[in-house]
Amino acid sequence: MQVSRRQLFKICAGGMAGTTAALLGFAPTLALAETRQYKLLRSRETRNNCTYCSVGCGMLIYSQGDGAKNVTENIFHVEGDADHPVSRGSLCPKGAGVLDYIHSEGRLRYPEYRAPGSDKWQRITWDEAISRIARLMKDDRDANFVEKNENNVTVNRWLTTGMLCSSAASNETGLLDQKFTRAMGMVAIDCQARLCHGPTVAALAPSFGRGAMTNNWVDIKNANVILIMGGNAAEAHPVGFKWVIEAKTKNNAKVIVVDPRFNRSAAVADIYAPIRAGSDTAFLLGMINYLITHNKIQTEYVREYTNASLLVREDYAFNDGLFSGFDATKKAYNKDSWHYQLDENGIAKQDKTLQDPRCVWNLLKEHVSRYTPEMVERLCGTSKEDFLLISSILAETCARDKTSTILYALGWTHHTGGAQIIRCAAMIQLLLGNIGMPGGGVNALRGHSNIQGYTDLGLLSLNLPGYMPLPSEKQTNITDYLKQITPGTLVENQVNFWKNTPNFFVSMMKSFWGEHATADNDWGYDWLPKWDKSYDVLQQAELMTQGKLNGYIVQGFNPLAAFPDKNKSSRALSKLKYMVVIDPLVTESSNFWQNHGAMNDVQTADIQTEVFRLPSSCFAEENGSIVNSGRWLQWHFQASEPPGEALHDGKIIARLFMKLRELYQKEGGANPLPVMNMAWDYQDPLDPLPEEIAREANGKALADIRDDQGNILAKKGQQIFTFAHLKNDGSTASFCWIYAGSWTEAGNQMARRDNADPSGLGCTSGWAWSWPLNRRILYNRASVDPQGQPWDPKREIIRWDGAKWTGFDVADYSTAAPGTGVGPFIMQQEGVGRLFATDKMADGPFPEHYEPIESPIGTNPLHPDVISNPVARIFASDLPNMGTATDFPYVATTYSITELFRHWTKHALLNAIAQPEQFIEIGESLAASKNIAQGDEIKVSSKRGFIVAKAVVTKRIRPLTIDGKHVDTIGIPCHWGFEGATRKGYLANTLTPSVGDANSQTPEFKAFLVNVEKV
């Protein structure tokens, strides 16, 4: 008889029964140890992706119940997906604690209502909530809708209600957000991209043609040098950081960290150098000067693949901190002079010898010549020796067989000149020949799980899906609009792929308005709202304080904690007539009207805002796709139903939209046509399925699509598989042209799970789907020379085989053969990467160092008459709230920590236990001068307000000498608040100024002035 170890113990425990069994001949021949029944045996496994940062780690979620009828599923275990090419089974402390987020006591379970002046929430039904919100929205829209402006131009906009869209909801929810807001005529919409990576798109698109991470997470392993600056990947993206470590261990890569703090990335780096917060542009321009003066450039790459040889107009100039065309009254530039010299055919003139003084190359040399190692040390506080060492190491990657990658995040984007910092990085990599190369690129490490997707879908005030602009009121008809946004070719024979904009736009309009969009009504062009100015989050807060914004829908967003100058945000929200919060969790914003002492000192009875709190699902409770930093669209699956009466975001938006339609059907009102005509032909209009929405995002043929020879490319009703098949005649519909190919007739490409890597370079083309057309490295045509052969055969990703482009990746190119003069940057009018950005940036075609609005030195050694960025976003009402070094002598910078994610994970018990209490990091010398010891309570104040927290005294932050002045820096983690499972804390944005980047209006969170006192 074979028995297990457990059965043997049972027999022995039986005493005589065991003896009797033996006497009867049933004695066990061997006691076998048996593994206990696996706890997941009768569970259901669901594949998903982490809801936090943009690494997009794979997760396996286990729920109780095996799908049987009437079984209520309950998630009880989450672990890493070992098959995932990026995460390979790993989860960071945030991902490891995700179960506590799913089951957090902070989860919302029922709709709730806060009446004007009330001090409590009351539970209401969904019908009551939707009916009341729809009534408030319709009344506000009917009273304030602008059909025509003062010039009698049709604008169809509604400016008195706005919406903040999530950064972690699925693309399918984002598509509904876009349809809903534009149908209503909203312009005051925004998403988290405005508060994080807005400058990335603003900088990378003018430089290369697209605004996304150029490579992908796994590709980092191929680099020879990794520069981490403006970010802390080991802290904020710890699982993605494994590829930095792999580059070190397998590729002997040098890792360099330049940061105000000696952080976790620096702890494993080969070289660390401190830098003053807010001076990165000076450091990088100094590096460009070094590369040029030491002839450390990839010469053929620069000559053939950049605009170095193009000639700039004679009237372009830069003098004493200002570019030509500055209007001091408007605080803006007339950018006419920032263009190329054109011949009689409108083609840019060039000098391939690079001798002409007006060519970009010579203008660049002159511009950066001021950024000597001595000037870098003076402005940045980085020693000349450190700067030269770092520059020399990075410079070695100009060789054809070496590459460097630059990793950055919010440390670059959260500045008034954030976009120009990133422009510097783009220019460096063009000079070194590292764009398009495996192991190269400028890699924006995005912070939220689907902020890339929400940016792709155009959920910013002036955007449309696929990076097309929302029309302005000056573009009075579709002809003018398309003419102005469709670029002409500037160099002969270039692809200039944006020339296809009319195909993308009309196909999008057919997705928006369906059968109602016809050639006769310009595809519904007039139904789109037309803007008169940007209605970004800074503008929204300003309008609220002025009483000009009445309603606010806040979806998966926490503006009280995320907007700059928390006290201004509090005043702003208090001026609203109504606010709708759609969220899985209790947030500070939903409770902005509650008094929490010094942490939120408000007069509850005086706040007349009606507030609705609608419980939504979380990532584990929905099907759909999210896009990670590497542009991978990954499909995830629902593991359980949301708690209580919570609903999926899409259901909430759909119910609200259907109720508004019902009211307009019954009552009429202000311009109901955009509302009634918006295509909403889902199987169940109240519950659009993510699968049908995803197919809509991809697009389909509305008639047989044929090529020039008459061959059918797609039959009527079929899914298209490439944006090259989109037409401007109404025969195709595609909501987001860059997603074309994500769900084809072959099925859901985003759900693919083939992790094979035949290249060995991390090009797992069978895993998920990457836009555009499943390319894994953007601009990869630049990884080969003009003859089509790899610069480095060991890094071959594509090549010309004599007849066609072939390789492990999809060639980012046309079918043009080598030698035809077609440049590798196919989205650019010139076909090349831009060292000179022409008129695409608001604050100059070249980057320039400007001091933060709150400068610790109060001057700019480069040009004392122009200290700060002259076109940075700042409202007159905020100017009095800017501090000076006299009263606030220390530089402060915010940052994130590994155990917490923004303001979400403080609701997860495991993460709250790991980091329970708010702290502020200060250097030893500053602590000694203030008599502050480890753990003392300190007060940090700015011109806007103060916070109180425990002091962490550390060696990690050094004092620096800036322009001869001793400057101390303090570090402020940004995670705590007066809600959550952690101990209550102050919102860090209480301290930050309401100023924004000149190009993206992203606020300054990384360099502002404070004072520090021991409490």
VOROKOL-236479 format. One record per residue (C-alpha): x negated, y, z. Coordinates in steps of 0.25 Angstrom, whole numbers, plus 2048, in hexadecimal, padded with zeros to 3 digits. Layout:
<atoms>
XYZ;...
</atoms>
This chain:
<atoms>
800800800;7FB80E7FC;7FE819806;7F9827807;7F282D813;7FF833818;807826817;7FC81F81F;7FE82982A;80C82682A;80A81882B;800819837;80A82283E;81481783D;80C80F847;811801847;81880383A;80B805834;8067F983A;8127F1835;8107F6827;8027F1827;8067E482C;8107E3821;8057E5817;8077F3814;7FA7F881A;7F4804811;7E8800809;7E380E809;7E881B80F;7E8825803;7E7834806;7F383B7FE;7F484A7FB;80084F800;80B8537F7;8088607F0;80F86B7F5;8138707E7;8188637E3;8278677E1;8248767DE;82587D7D1;8188837CB;8198907C3;80E8977BC;80D8A67BF;8038B17BF;7FE8BA7CB;8068C67CD;7FB8CF7D2;7EF8D47CA;7ED8D27BB;7E48C67BB;7F18BF7B9;7ED8B27C1;7F48A67BF;7FD8A07CA;8058947CD;8118967D5;81888A7DC;82688B7E0;82F8827E9;83987A7E0;8368737D3;84087B7CB;84C8727CF;85A8787CF;85E8807DB;84F8807E0;84B88E7E5;83D8907E1;8338957EC;8258997E8;81C8937F3;80E8927ED;8058997E3;7F88967DE;7EE8997D2;7F08937C4;7E388C7C1;7E688C7B2;7E689B7B1;7DA8A07A9;7D88AC7B2;7DB8A97C0;7D889A7BF;7E08967CB;7DB8A27D4;7E48AC7DB;7DF8B87E3;7E48BC7F1;7F08C37EA;7F38B77E1;7F18AE7ED;7FB8B57F5;8068B67EA;80F8AC7F1;8108B67FD;8148C17F3;81F8B87ED;8258B57FB;8218C3801;82B8C880C;82A8D5803;8318CF7F8;83E8D67F4;84A8CC7F4;8568D57F2;85A8E27EB;85A8EE7F5;85E8FC7F6;8599087FD;8639147FE;85F9227FD;85A92780B;85B919811;851912819;855904816;8578FA80A;8648F3808;8668E6800;86E8E87F3;8728DE7E8;86C8DE7DA;8798E37D4;8798EF7DE;86A8F27DB;86B8F17CC;8788F97CB;8739047D4;8669057CD;86C9057BF;8759107C3;86A9197C9;8629167BC;86D9197B2;8729267BA;86392B7BA;8619277AB;86E92E7A7;86B93B7AE;85D93C7AA;85B93579D;85493D792;85993A784;85294677D;84794F782;84795E781;84395D772;84F95476F;84694876D;84C93B771;84493677D;84E92D785;84792D792;84B92B7A0;8409327AA;8479327B7;8469237BA;83991B7B9;83490D7BB;8279077C0;8258F97BA;81E8ED7C0;8108E87BE;8128DA7C2;8208D77BB;81F8CF7AE;81E8D47A0;82D8D079E;8318D97AA;8298E47A4;8308E3796;83D8E579D;8378F07A5;8338F7798;8418F5791;8498F979D;8419067A0;84090A791;84F90778F;85291179A;84991B794;83F91B7A0;83192179E;82D9227AD;8299137AD;81B90E7B1;8159017B6;8098FE7BF;7FF9007B3;80190F7B6;7FB90D7C4;7F09037C0;7EB9007B2;7F190C7AA;7E39117A7;7DF9047A1;7E8905795;7E5914794;7D6911792;7D590378C;7DF906781;7D891277B;7CB90B77C;7CE8FD776;7DD8FE771;7E48F677D;7E58F978B;7E38EC791;7D88E3798;7CF8E078C;7CB8D2790;7D18C879B;7CE8C37A9;7C68B67A5;7BE8BE79A;7B78C57A6;7AE8B97A7;7A78BB79A;7A18C979E;7928CB7A1;7958D87A9;7A28DB7B1;7A48E97B5;7AF8EB7C0;7B28F97C2;7BF9007C5;7C48F37CB;7C18E87D5;7C58DB7CE;7C08D27D9;7CA8D97E2;7D68DC7D9;7D58D07CF;7CE8C57D7;7D28BA7CE;7CE8C17C1;7C18C47C8;7BD8B67C7;7B98B87B9;7AF8C37BD;7A98B97C6;7A98AF7BB;7A28B97B2;7978BA7BD;7958AB7BF;7978A67B1;7928B27A9;7888B87B3;7908C57B1;78C8D27B9;7988D87C1;7978E67C4;7A18EE7CD;7A28FD7CD;7AC9017D8;7AD90B7E4;7AE8FF7ED;7A58F37EE;7B18E97EC;7B38DB7EA;7AF8DB7DB;7A28E27DF;7A08D77E9;79D8CD7DE;7978D77D4;7898D77D0;7898E77D1;7918F07D8;7918FF7D7;79A9097DF;7A19147D8;7A99207DC;7B891E7DA;7BC9267CE;7AF9277C7;7AF91B7BE;7B09237B1;7A39297B4;79C91C7B7;7A19167AA;79E9227A1;7909217A7;7909127A3;794916795;788920795;77F916799;78390C78E;781917784;77491C788;76E90E78A;77490977D;77B8FE784;7868FD77B;78B8F2771;7878FB765;78F8F375A;79B8F2762;79B900765;799904757;7A38FB751;7AE8F975C;7AF907763;7B291575E;7A4919761;7A291D752;7AF925750;7AE934750;7B593D759;7BB94B756;7B2957756;7BB95E760;7BB95376B;7B2957777;7B0955785;7AB96078E;7AA96279D;7B49577A1;7BE95A796;7C1954788;7C595D77D;7D496077C;7D696278B;7E396B78E;7E197079D;7F097479D;7F596779A;7EA95F7A0;7E9956794;7E1955788;7E4958779;7DD94B773;7DC94F765;7CD951765;7CB94376B;7CC93C75D;7C3937752;7BF93F746;7C893A73B;7C593972C;7D093D722;7D6930723;7D8931732;7CD927735;7C392A740;7B592E73B;7A9926741;79A925741;795916743;78791C745;78C923752;78492F74F;78F93974D;790942759;79F941759;7A0932759;7A692C765;799926769;79193376A;79D93A771;79D92E77B;78E92F77D;78F93E780;79B93C789;795932792;787938793;78B94079F;78D9337A7;77F9307AB;77B9267B6;7799327BF;7879387BC;78D92A7BE;78692A7CC;78B9387CF;7999367CB;79B9277CF;7929267DB;78C9197D5;77D9197D5;77691B7C8;76E90E7CA;77B9067CC;78290D7C0;77690A7B7;7758FC7BB;7848F97B8;7839017AB;7778F87A7;77D8EB7AA;78A8EF7A3;7828F4797;77C8E7794;7898E278F;7888EA783;7818DD77D;7898D5774;7888C877D;78C8CF78A;7998D578F;79E8DD79B;7AC8DF7A0;7B28EA7A8;7BD8E77B2;7C58F27B8;7D28F57BF;7D89007C7;7CB9067CB;7CB90C7BD;7D990E7BA;7DD9157C7;7D69227C4;7DA92F7BD;7D092B7B2;7D291D7B2;7D591B7A4;7C89227A0;7C09197AA;7C590D7A2;7C2914795;7B391479A;7B390579C;7B990378E;7AE90C788;7A390478F;7A88F778A;7A98FC77C;79B90177D;7968F3782;79E8EB778;7A68E4783;7B58E677E;7BB8DA777;7B08D177D;7B28C5786;7AD8CA793;7AE8D9790;7B98E3790;7C08ED799;7C88E57A2;7D38EC7AA;7D78E37B6;7E68E67B7;7EB8E67C5;7FA8E17C4;7FE8D47BE;8068DA7B2;8028E87B1;7FC8E47A4;8098DF79F;8118EB7A4;8078F479D;8088EC790;8178EE791;8168FD792;81C8FF7A0;81690D7A1;81D91A79F;81891D791;81690F78C;81D904784;8198F5783;80D8F177C;8068FF77F;80E907776;81291577B;82091977F;824924775;82393377A;82E93D777;82494376D;826937765;83493A760;83592E757;830921754;828925748;82092F74F;81E92675B;81991B753;81092474B;80A92A757;80791D75F;802915753;7F4918751;7ED91A743;7E0913740;7D491C743;7C991373C;7CC90B72F;7D08FD72F;7D38FC73E;7DE8F3743;7E48FE74C;7EE8F4751;7F78FF757;7FB903749;8068F874C;80C900757;81990274F;81B8F274E;8198F175D;8228FD760;82E8F9757;82D8EB75C;82D8EF76B;8398F8768;8408EC762;83E8E576F;8438F1777;84F8F476F;8528E7767;85C8E875C;85F8F7760;8518FB75B;8528FD74C;84B905742;85690F741;854913750;84591274F;845905757;84B90C763;840916764;84992176A;84E918775;84091777B;83D922786;83492D781;82A93378B;82694278D;81B93E798;81593379F;81E92D7AA;8149257B1;8149227C0;80D92F7C4;8179377BC;82292F7C2;81E9327D0;81D9417CC;82B9417C6;83193A7D3;82B9457DC;83194F7D3;83F9487D4;83F9457C5;83F9367C6;84B9307CC;84A9217CB;83F9177CB;83F9087C8;8339027CF;8308F47CA;8248EC7D1;81D8F97D4;81A9007E1;81990F7DE;8189147EC;80B90B7ED;80690C7DF;80891B7DB;7FD9257DF;80092E7EB;80A9257F2;8109317FA;8149387EC;81A92B7E8;82292A7F5;8279387F2;82A9347E4;8329287E7;83A9307F1;83F9397E6;84592E7DE;85492C7DE;85391D7DC;8489127DB;8499047D7;83E8FA7DC;83D8ED7D5;8328E47DD;8308D77E3;82A8DE7F0;82D8E87FA;8258F47F5;8219027FC;8289087F0;8359027F3;834907801;82E9147FE;83A91B806;836914813;82E91A81D;822912821;81B91D82A;80E923824;80E91881A;81A91E813;81F92A81B;82D92D814;83A932819;843927815;85092E816;84C93980D;849930802;85592F7F9;8509247EF;8599197EC;85090C7EC;8538FF7E6;84A8F37E9;84C8E77E0;8458DA7E2;83E8D47D6;8368C77D4;8278C57D5;81E8BF7CA;8218B17D0;8308B27CD;8308B67BE;82C8B17B1;8248BA7A8;8168BF7A3;80C8C87A9;7FF8CE7A2;7F28CD7AA;7E68D67A8;7E18CE79C;7EE8D0794;7F38C2797;8028C0797;8048B57A1;8128AF7A3;8168AB7B1;8228A37B6;82C8A57C1;82A89C7CD;8368A07D5;8428A97D6;83F8B77DD;8448B87EC;8518BC7F0;8598C47E6;84C8C97DF;84C8CA7D0;8428C97C5;83E8D77C0;8448D57B2;8528D17B8;8528DE7C0;84E8E77B4;8588DF7AB;8648E17B5;8618F07B7;8608F27A8;86D8EA7A5;8748F27B0;8708FF7AA;8748FA79C;8828F77A2;8839057A8;87F90B79B;889902794;89490679D;89191579F;88891A794;87E924799;87192A794;86C924787;870915789;86B91077C;85C90D781;86290578D;86D8FE785;8648FB779;8588F6780;8568E777C;85A8DE788;85F8D2780;85A8C878A;8618BB78D;8668C079A;8658D079A;8658CF7A9;8598C57AA;8508C679E;8478BA79E;8388BC79E;8368B3793;8408BA789;8398C878D;82B8C278A;8308BE77D;8358CC77B;8288D277F;8218C9774;82B8CD769;8328C675E;8368C774F;8438CD74D;8428C973E;8398C0736;82B8C6737;8228C472A;8148C8727;8108CF71A;8118C3712;81F8C0717;81B8B4720;8248B372C;81C8B7739;8288B6742;8368B2740;8428BA745;8448B8754;8368B2756;82C8B7760;8208BE75A;8128B975D;80A8C675A;80C8D575A;8078D574C;8158D1747;81C8DC74E;8238E6744;8288F4744;8358F173C;83D8EB748;83A8DC744;8338D9750;8358DC75F;8298DB76A;82A8E2777;81B8E3779;8138E176D;8068DD774;80E8D177A;8118CB76C;80D8BD76D;8108BB77B;81C8B3779;81D8AD76B;8258A2764;81B89976A;82089D778;81B8A4784;80C8A7781;80A8AE78F;80D8A0796;80289978F;7F8891798;7EC88C790;7E0891798;7D688B78E;7CA89478B;7C388F77F;7BA89C77E;7B589A78C;7B78AA78C;7C48AA794;7CC8AB788;7D88A278C;7E18A6780;7EB89B784;7EE8A0792;7FA8AA792;7FA8B5787;7F28C1786;7F68CE77E;7F38D1773;7F58C476C;7EF8BC777;7E18C3775;7D98C1782;7CE8CB77F;7D28D9779;7CA8DF76E;7C38D176C;7BF8D575D;7B48DE764;7AE8D176A;7A88CE75C;7A08D7753;7A48DE747;7A18D173F;7AB8C9748;7A08C2750;7A08C275F;7968CC765;7938C076F;7968B276A;7978AD778;7A38B677A;7AA8B376D;7B98B576E;7BC8B8760;7B48B8753;7B68B9744;7B48AC73D;7B38B172F;7C28B072C;7C98B5739;7C88B9747;7C78AD750;7C38AA75F;7C98A676C;7D08B376E;7DA8BA764;7D28C575C;7D68D3760;7D58D7752;7DC8D7744;7D88CC73A;7CE8D6734;7C08CF731;7B38D5736;7AD8E072E;7BA8E672B;7B78F1735;7C48EE73D;7C08F274C;7C38E8758;7CC8F2760;7D88F0757;7E28F8760;7D990575D;7DB90E751;7CC90E750;7CA8FF752;7C090175C;7BE90376B;7BE91276F;7B3918777;7BA925774;7C9924777;7CD92F76D;7DB935773;7DF92877A;7DC92D788;7E293978F;7D593E796;7CA93C78B;7C5933780;7B9930789;7B992E798;7B49387A1;7B29387B0;7BB9417B8;7BC9417C7;7C993B7CE;7D39467D1;7CF9457DF;7BF9467DE;7B69447E9;7AC94D7E3;7B69587DE;7AE95A7D1;7AA9537C4;79B9547C2;79D9517B3;7A695D7B1;7AA9657BE;7B596D7B7;7BD9607B3;7BC9577C0;7C794D7BE;7CF9487B2;7D69547AC;7E194C7A7;7E49427B2;7F29417B6;7F694A7C2;8029517C5;80295F7CB;80A95B7D7;7FF9517DB;7F395B7DA;7F59607E8;7F49517ED;7E59507E7;7DA9507F2;7CC9557F2;7BF94F7F8;7C095A802;7CB95480A;7CA946804;7BC943803;7BC934800;7BF92C7F3;7CA9227F4;7CD9167EB;7D890C7EB;7D68FD7E9;7DC8EF7EA;7D88E37F2;7D98D47EE;7E38D07F8;7ED8DA7F5;7F48DF7E8;7F98ED7E7;8058ED7F0;80B8DF7EE;8028D57F5;8048DC803;8128D6802;80B8C8801;8088C380F;7FB8BB80B;7F58C8805;7FA8D1810;7F38C881A;7E68C9812;7E78D8812;7F08DC81C;7EC8EB81F;7E98F7817;7DA8FC817;7D1906811;7C390480D;7B890E811;7A990E810;7A090D81C;79A91B81B;7A892181A;7AD919826;7A191D82E;7A392C82C;7B192A830;7AF92183C;7B8917835;7B6908839;7BB8FB833;7CA8FA835;7CC90883A;7D990F835;7D691A82B;7DE924824;7DB927815;7E2934810;7E393B802;7EA9477FE;7F693F7FC;7F7937809;7F092D812;7EF91F816;7EA918822;7E390A822;7D8902828;7CA905824;7C18FB81E;7B390081F;7AA8FA814;79D8FA80D;7A48F9800;7A79087FD;79A9107FC;79A91F7FD;7959257F0;78E9327EC;7969397E1;7919467DB;7889487E8;7949467F1;79693A7FB;7A39337F8;7AA928800;7B491F7FA;7BF917801;7C790B7FC;7D690A7FD;7DD8FD7FB;7EB8FF7F5;7F48F47FA;7FB8F7807;8088FE809;8148FF813;81A8F280D;8158E480D;8108D8815;8038E0819;8028EA824;8088F781F;7FE901818;7FE90E811;7FF90E802;7F19127FC;7F791A7F1;7FB9257FC;7ED92A7FA;7EC92A7EA;7EE9367E2;7F99377D7;7EF9397CB;7EE9317BF;7E592C7B3;7E69367A8;7E992B79E;7F29217A5;7F79297B2;7F291E7BB;7F09247C9;7E29267D0;7E191C7DB;7D291A7DB;7CC9277DE;7D29317E7;7CE9397F4;7D1935802;7CD938810;7CB92D81B;7CD92F82A;7CD925836;7DA92483C;
</atoms>
